């Protein structure tokens, strides 16, 4: 009889331990993050904004980008941490086929409760 109690006691804590981990993991995955960026180099007149929009749509990132009067492209990104990492790498190292990226600068990644944008747009 005592062996039956031992089995049921050892089974119950295992179930309780696994449930909170699942909940915590889902909460982290559901977060939305944002950051601002500015890309320097030959990024105007080479369809950089159009390719940035295309890549953002592919990664399901929302936000915007625009040309600046200083010859750079700046913008805002919103998405998961994985999406942001992929997009940052693309902005730093890939860009449009005719662009020449000297450097890309990013603000700190900040958590959001909800997306501020419904899509990724090009501002003029």
C-alpha positions in Angstrom: 0.0 0.0 0.0 2.8 2.5 0.8 4.4 1.8 -2.6 1.2 3.0 -4.3 1.4 6.3 -2.4 5.0 6.7 -3.3 4.3 6.3 -7.0 1.5 8.8 -7.0 3.6 11.3 -5.0 6.5 11.0 -7.4 4.3 11.4 -10.5 2.5 14.6 -9.3 5.6 16.8 -8.9 6.8 15.9 -12.4 3.6 17.1 -13.9 3.7 20.4 -11.9 7.3 21.1 -12.9 6.7 20.7 -16.6 3.7 22.9 -16.8 5.3 26.2 -15.7 8.2 25.8 -18.2 5.8 25.5 -21.1 3.9 28.6 -20.0 7.1 30.6 -19.6 8.5 29.5 -22.9 5.2 30.5 -24.7 5.2 33.9 -23.0 8.8 34.7 -24.2 8.0 33.6 -27.8 4.9 35.8 -27.9 6.7 39.1 -27.1 7.2 41.7 -29.8 10.3 43.9 -29.9 11.3 47.0 -31.7 14.4 48.9 -32.7 15.4 51.8 -34.9 18.2 51.5 -37.5 20.2 53.7 -39.9 22.3 52.3 -42.8 25.2 54.2 -44.2 27.0 53.8 -47.6 25.6 53.7 -51.1 22.0 53.0 -50.1 20.1 55.6 -52.0 19.2 55.3 -55.7 19.9 51.5 -55.6 16.4 50.2 -54.6 17.6 49.7 -51.0 14.2 50.7 -49.4 12.3 48.4 -51.8 14.5 45.4 -51.1 14.3 46.2 -47.3 10.5 46.2 -47.6 10.5 42.9 -49.5 12.8 41.3 -46.9 10.8 42.6 -44.0 7.6 41.2 -45.5 9.3 37.8 -46.0 10.4 37.8 -42.3 6.9 39.1 -41.2 8.5 42.2 -39.7 6.5 45.4 -39.4 7.7 49.0 -39.4 9.0 51.5 -42.0 12.1 52.9 -43.7 12.9 56.1 -45.5 15.7 58.0 -47.1 17.4 60.8 -45.1 18.9 64.1 -46.3 22.3 62.7 -45.2 22.3 60.0 -47.8 21.4 57.2 -45.4 18.3 55.0 -44.9 16.7 54.9 -41.5 13.7 53.1 -40.1 11.9 51.1 -37.4 11.6 47.3 -37.0 9.1 45.4 -35.0 9.0 41.6 -34.6 10.3 38.7 -32.6 13.9 38.5 -31.5 14.7 35.9 -34.2 13.0 38.0 -36.9 15.0 41.1 -35.6 18.3 39.2 -35.7 17.7 38.0 -39.3 16.7 41.5 -40.4 19.6 43.2 -38.7 22.1 40.8 -40.3 20.5 41.5 -43.7 20.7 45.3 -43.2 24.3 45.0 -42.1 25.7 42.6 -44.7 23.3 42.1 -47.6 21.0 45.0 -48.7 19.9 45.4 -52.2 22.1 44.0 -55.0 23.5 47.4 -56.0 24.0 48.8 -52.5 27.4 49.2 -50.8 26.8 49.1 -47.0 29.5 50.8 -45.0 27.8 50.3 -41.6 24.5 49.9 -39.9 23.6 51.3 -36.5 20.8 50.0 -34.3 19.1 51.3 -31.2 18.6 49.0 -28.2 16.0 46.4 -28.7 13.0 47.2 -26.6 9.9 45.0 -25.7 6.5 46.0 -26.8 3.0 44.9 -25.7 1.6 45.0 -29.2 2.8 46.0 -32.7 2.5 49.7 -33.6 2.4 48.9 -37.3 0.3 46.5 -39.4 2.9 46.2 -42.3 6.3 47.4 -43.4 6.1 50.6 -45.4 8.3 52.9 -47.3 8.0 56.5 -46.1 8.8 59.5 -48.4 
